[in-house]
């Protein structure tokens, strides 16, 4: 299992959101919840982020053309 910091989400996974928008997505249940690594540090589980990306691709492919 690999943990990703916020600064890794854009270059490694292509997640283009700012911290505030990402927070709104998490609250709305539309992005994986982070893991609190310490009192002031959060990370995301890479497999959960990958699954989220794959779900976005499936949703795109399911849309009628």
Secondary structure as GFF3:
##gff-version 3
##sequence-region A 1 65
A	DSSP	beta_strand	3	4	.	.	.	ID=ss1
A	DSSP	alpha_helix	6	13	.	.	.	ID=ss2
A	DSSP	alpha_helix	19	27	.	.	.	ID=ss3
A	DSSP	beta_strand	35	38	.	.	.	ID=ss4
A	DSSP	beta_strand	41	45	.	.	.	ID=ss5
A	DSSP	alpha_helix	46	62	.	.	.	ID=ss6
###
